[in-house]
Amino acid sequence: MGLLSWTVGLPFLPVRGVVRLAEVIQKQVDEQMHSPATLRRELEQIDEMARRGEITREEELEMQRQLTRRMVGPTSPGVG
């Protein structure tokens, strides 16, 4: 039975590989999005843009709110 299931499952191996690759990429993106270093860099960029007058105070606050939501929000799908 093992040989039969292996033979029948063989055509699906590339699909499984692509799905697994997508899962690995998604995990890395989630980790990067919630990395303290990344979040700090983005906050510093927001502050610098505001200091140079590139964004309004309202835009600065909204960007900070979005960043805060990302910091405290769920880090994996299906949570929260």
Phi and psi restraints in degrees (value plus and minus 20) as a CYANA .aco file:
   2 GLY   PHI     -82.7   -42.7
   2 GLY   PSI     -60.7   -20.7
   3 LEU   PHI     -86.5   -46.5
   3 LEU   PSI     -59.2   -19.2
   4 LEU   PHI     -85.5   -45.5
   4 LEU   PSI     -66.9   -26.9
   5 SER   PHI     -86.9   -46.9
   5 SER   PSI     -54.2   -14.2
   6 TRP   PHI     -85.6   -45.6
   6 TRP   PSI     -62.9   -22.9
   7 THR   PHI     -85.7   -45.7
   7 THR   PSI     -62.4   -22.4
   8 VAL   PHI     -89.8   -49.8
   8 VAL   PSI     -56.0   -16.0
   9 GLY   PHI    -100.2   -60.2
   9 GLY   PSI     -34.8     5.2
  10 LEU   PHI     -74.2   -34.2
  10 LEU   PSI     -64.6   -24.6
  11 PRO   PHI     -83.3   -43.3
  11 PRO   PSI     -40.0     0.0
  12 PHE   PHI    -110.9   -70.9
  12 PHE   PSI     -24.8    15.2
  13 LEU   PHI     -78.7   -38.7
  13 LEU   PSI     -63.6   -23.6
  14 PRO   PHI     -81.2   -41.2
  14 PRO   PSI     -58.0   -18.0
  15 VAL   PHI     -85.1   -45.1
  15 VAL   PSI     -63.7   -23.7
  16 ARG   PHI     -81.5   -41.5
  16 ARG   PSI     -59.0   -19.0
  17 GLY   PHI     -83.3   -43.3
  17 GLY   PSI     -62.8   -22.8
  18 VAL   PHI     -85.8   -45.8
  18 VAL   PSI     -62.0   -22.0
  19 VAL   PHI     -82.3   -42.3
  19 VAL   PSI     -64.6   -24.6
  20 ARG   PHI     -83.5   -43.5
  20 ARG   PSI     -62.0   -22.0
  21 LEU   PHI     -81.2   -41.2
  21 LEU   PSI     -62.3   -22.3
  22 ALA   PHI     -82.9   -42.9
  22 ALA   PSI     -58.7   -18.7
  23 GLU   PHI     -84.8   -44.8
  23 GLU   PSI     -61.2   -21.2
  24 VAL   PHI     -85.5   -45.5
  24 VAL   PSI     -64.1   -24.1
  25 ILE   PHI     -82.5   -42.5
  25 ILE   PSI     -63.7   -23.7
  26 GLN   PHI     -81.3   -41.3
  26 GLN   PSI     -60.8   -20.8
  27 LYS   PHI     -83.3   -43.3
  27 LYS   PSI     -62.7   -22.7
  28 GLN   PHI     -85.8   -45.8
  28 GLN   PSI     -59.8   -19.8
  29 VAL   PHI     -83.3   -43.3
  29 VAL   PSI     -64.7   -24.7
  30 ASP   PHI     -80.0   -40.0
  30 ASP   PSI     -64.2   -24.2
  31 GLU   PHI     -83.6   -43.6
  31 GLU   PSI     -61.3   -21.3
  32 GLN   PHI     -87.5   -47.5
  32 GLN   PSI     -60.1   -20.1
  33 MET   PHI     -84.4   -44.4
  33 MET   PSI     -47.9    -7.9
  34 HIS   PHI    -128.6   -88.6
  34 HIS   PSI      -9.6    30.4
  35 SER   PHI     -88.9   -48.9
  35 SER   PSI     109.4   149.4
  36 PRO   PHI     -76.5   -36.5
  36 PRO   PSI     -57.7   -17.7
  37 ALA   PHI     -85.6   -45.6
  37 ALA   PSI     -62.4   -22.4
  38 THR   PHI     -84.6   -44.6
  38 THR   PSI     -64.9   -24.9
  39 LEU   PHI     -82.7   -42.7
  39 LEU   PSI     -60.7   -20.7
  40 ARG   PHI     -84.7   -44.7
  40 ARG   PSI     -63.7   -23.7
  41 ARG   PHI     -79.0   -39.0
  41 ARG   PSI     -63.7   -23.7
  42 GLU   PHI     -85.3   -45.3
  42 GLU   PSI     -60.2   -20.2
  43 LEU   PHI     -83.2   -43.2
  43 LEU   PSI     -61.2   -21.2
  44 GLU   PHI     -84.3   -44.3
  44 GLU   PSI     -57.7   -17.7
  45 GLN   PHI     -84.3   -44.3
  45 GLN   PSI     -61.3   -21.3
  46 ILE   PHI     -81.6   -41.6
  46 ILE   PSI     -66.3   -26.3
  47 ASP   PHI     -80.9   -40.9
  47 ASP   PSI     -61.6   -21.6
  48 GLU   PHI     -86.1   -46.1
  48 GLU   PSI     -61.9   -21.9
  49 MET   PHI     -82.2   -42.2
  49 MET   PSI     -60.0   -20.0
  50 ALA   PHI     -87.2   -47.2
  50 ALA   PSI     -61.1   -21.1
  51 ARG   PHI     -82.8   -42.8
  51 ARG   PSI     -58.2   -18.2
  52 ARG   PHI    -100.0   -60.0
  52 ARG   PSI     -26.5    13.5
  53 GLY   PHI      60.6   100.6
  53 GLY   PSI      -1.6    38.4
  54 GLU   PHI     -97.5   -57.5
  54 GLU   PSI     -41.6    -1.6
  55 ILE   PHI    -153.2  -113.2
  55 ILE   PSI     134.8   174.8
  56 THR   PHI     -99.6   -59.6
  56 THR   PSI     149.4   189.4
  57 ARG   PHI     -81.8   -41.8
  57 ARG   PSI     -59.3   -19.3
  58 GLU   PHI     -84.3   -44.3
  58 GLU   PSI     -62.0   -22.0
  59 GLU   PHI     -84.8   -44.8
  59 GLU   PSI     -60.4   -20.4
  60 GLU   PHI     -80.0   -40.0
  60 GLU   PSI     -67.1   -27.1
  61 LEU   PHI     -83.6   -43.6
  61 LEU   PSI     -60.8   -20.8
  62 GLU   PHI     -85.2   -45.2
  62 GLU   PSI     -61.8   -21.8
  63 MET   PHI     -84.1   -44.1
  63 MET   PSI     -59.2   -19.2
  64 GLN   PHI     -86.2   -46.2
  64 GLN   PSI     -59.1   -19.1
  65 ARG   PHI     -82.6   -42.6
  65 ARG   PSI     -64.1   -24.1
  66 GLN   PHI     -83.1   -43.1
  66 GLN   PSI     -60.1   -20.1
  67 LEU   PHI     -85.4   -45.4
  67 LEU   PSI     -60.7   -20.7
  68 THR   PHI     -83.6   -43.6
  68 THR   PSI     -61.8   -21.8
  69 ARG   PHI     -79.8   -39.8
  69 ARG   PSI     -60.6   -20.6
  70 ARG   PHI     -85.7   -45.7
  70 ARG   PSI     -56.0   -16.0
  71 MET   PHI     -86.2   -46.2
  71 MET   PSI     -61.2   -21.2
  72 VAL   PHI    -122.0   -82.0
  72 VAL   PSI     -24.4    15.6
  73 GLY   PHI     -96.7   -56.7
  73 GLY   PSI     154.2   194.2
  74 PRO   PHI     -84.2   -44.2
  74 PRO   PSI     125.7   165.7
  75 THR   PHI    -121.7   -81.7
  75 THR   PSI     -22.9    17.1
  76 SER   PHI    -162.3  -122.3
  76 SER   PSI     131.2   171.2
  77 PRO   PHI     -81.5   -41.5
  77 PRO   PSI     124.3   164.3
  78 GLY   PHI      68.1   108.1
  78 GLY   PSI     -25.2    14.8
  79 VAL   PHI    -119.7   -79.7
  79 VAL   PSI     110.9   150.9
